[in-house]
């Protein structure tokens, strides 16, 4: 590829790509998401073999994409622009798919999704309730493009946002992000435009931007899936942000134990450089920006921005008090802007479609869409993207298909291990930053774990407290000792050794940790305990007073007998 030297050359190249696509072979896309990856190679090979044997390889081609989100129904095969959706496909199904759908333009009914309520077979992806009830901005390209080919991304409108940004002043780009109402998707929900503006206004010749893709929450996999399926969306967002802030260098901070994801990201960065979208004099604008990948050690605390900075610098991954904030004094003492992967991925949409288009989605204070990893005791686990402000009930029942096995709903936990558990009578709570915080939970980085009637809420509190105890960096006493003591008390309660005073002591400890912890992770660690006491106190009392677990999952005496 010849390096592009202007916005005009980029637009001309995009037109060439689109013209070629108009006469291209029909696409057979295969899910390459991590939950389907074990089957992807065999399925792709089987489809390619069937095309070659039937002589239909001139009419269709096989493309491996990222995760389209409907994980419970994978592996997927999706045919053509009409998006015929086949679920739970095996290599043995390949000859029939090729013969009927490619050769005769007929559907293979047995591979279609069957609606459990109506019993009807659904042909097209967009008509499946799981997708029909979503609004996919960030996840739209997952399942649509080959993430290893920059041409696929550009054909879907990729790097148009960057072209728009480079035609504006950096100040106007910042204002556009402010007008959009985009807030940080890493959990805290701080206004993105305000963070960018602060970093831009700080004096300094050297500034940095960082993408926090270090997804360490149990049950959360949306950031990884986004990098896997749409890496250029994050790269483009970071280039735009760097231009707006005045940074010349950036880092994507991602877990070391995701080697395939890291390879995909590095390939995207390399391709962007070859096309003139990264490096020196980007699209002839005079703007220079280089992007690097930094592998994390995998500690949960590395998700906290000051600990993340310490990790990149080669120091122990421990938080430091703020202020000064990283926007003022961050990486190597220089102004640094850190956003989550989903935040960066939203930026190209804002610039290419306009701030108003983004701001018209969501609520007054929580704009745009949010992505959840929907898991637990749910019929349709997977990746869900919805406008801010939809209810938990809508996500769980209309998109997720309700509770597995016809069981009764008990609770849902947004926000990962630091999120609070929300009971059934709050299912109509809108999903936004303020509402979830008021309920004792949090938006978090995007995990959404559903629990049924067989779940013991005291054990849930104990499980997440144990996670937070193990993952504490140990720097501050409130978190290091307080969470440990909470776990000890919860262990006693679930083994029949709890005392009447334990509930009040847990509440006191929780508030002390919130008040005294150094970082946001420590301050949020008591949430699972405090909310389960708040909404499920009777279960604690049953364990302590009656030595019984209402869900019948805990050991009921000190000897460990069930």
Steps between C-alpha positions, in 0.01 A plus 500: 500500500631846403494735797213751480614860523176695523136479598409517131717194425338315789150577373598392150638172633182441701292549183719246320446247778123551493486466121690171520262375771200562277607215271679283756415140580227425751637481852467205736607636837610267779518611863858519622410613851681333787203286606476361144873499420548130567261427211588788265792348309322172435182675393681739268694216341183294453320790331793577271529132408127481421523813283794361304344156449173648377669755275331783689822660621458765228168601653582511872793539739545414867590780740580462871365785713500600865232400748149610390386469860240222509749267671248249631401413139849477348682401288334722238494513125346810342433515126522809280371852538157358585660358818348153501588370846590138571565399861693221670661405171743207474747417219264222395236761412726673246407298186127558555548873564703537181270285287172654611575858599781584258404264217119519513437812710296300751526499878592201714212520742642268764796737553288811547428650840166384637311747714417316826175696546344484152682192378567665163831474317666838450702547182671838535731615776319832546171322580640288785373657827851496647612741226171673423479648848854641493649818356846406381746784441824364646426134431353545151820403319545185708366227275517732197870545426820304488692672783831422332412705189494878523307509171202335670497766770526784249216349294277530811586869543823451690742793534235739374489643853875564487467676164226719648711577808808598297286749310417668833713680756601293805294733719189437291553124524505528879182705493331241277579227752369723781176565313448128441479436875729197470607377843778259592396140447757361742257533790546844652298679231708819502414732206743414221505844342579666832788259558635572151464875551689487830786307343512731198516812715791377712825648372759257367670394180461128576161345566370144486175315440433152641231244429411289802413161348609309812177310559540310826141476626367145527207468263599795279628445147367789294827698478690196380227422246509858378876487445465159334223601265554870436857602591511789255208664683718538809806602298299767315350633823845535656639685197211745518547545873873553465441764232248680722721491810835564335658161571759342274519157657254249640476158662238227497526325836369145464529167681800284421293180501303602188765416237260471204332827593838672531600371157180638347560838660863518389399412144246783500762748621742384233238532226398848614865606478539354151193691380621832640247507783770468766855628524635817342285764331174306522301551178714804425371688804837563662385297802731222623386216726648160588313224681645211702367191674596446866426166663373502857588257775133411542437646846150637562640819651664584166157614387539801731658774290786600730593134557484449123741789448738355758492169315593658165784684670632170637408570861287297741134524395366698795261796499618842615289777654336754270531792428701553295294307248663324205362767266732741682787272599488146374732272305862595578365817660342625177133586433325174415148415392372151585173361368350153487496301174125554458539876549765524227288282270206742534705801388501425123119481501471839668730665243357329192131529593510815712463566870122538478455154351678348799340729757150412376554149637474432870382722785554862595815425700608166351531525122559243230507123536667262739626145449447220751639150526175326590560178690392280786164321523367649177369331186692712252844589630716727289585857413219753524508863388208722597429872537559637846177513696342170398389290794669196646178309433524580128856372483436182698166396353458663158862458390634229729192280469434473872629260763643165400294190573184693589643597839404812690717810476674599823760769431725659242844645556625774269852630531711191558645398839452852636139526388202472730226239463159631393177313595187421299299800619758730338500330159335806345796711607645686201856408412693822544775627727283686750226237540736209557708699748189598695408130524841424655647354185694652212525497122848356521683391190216290365442165670137403566457177697148358542414278798203270552308361799772242569760767571606569858556872528731465800720268296492752214625770737766264630617404149547856379652610830750219465586622150547857624705374797739304278528779242560781750840655440536527879620858502231647725385353830130560437492271199772253598370425850137607470410278204686211661292539817179517297593174331572334836159605635320380186681166515384459859140578406497248213644224718253539785726705729344841448393723788214748527747787515671401174251679275548835672877446504501428124307821438742699716803345333355568157452867569845529656658349189304734274617799703861394542610312188755671280356420157165448333541123496543486877211740560268282290611165646230491773214548251410129461480462879312821573239446229435137589445608860281788382279289272541145633544548875263212570748258344773620734264464796402149394864395485574651842182436701368180343828354375327449167575613146173587320661403168637177651854549373700586815661279763287535806727416790855545613587140413434578135198267464241609248 
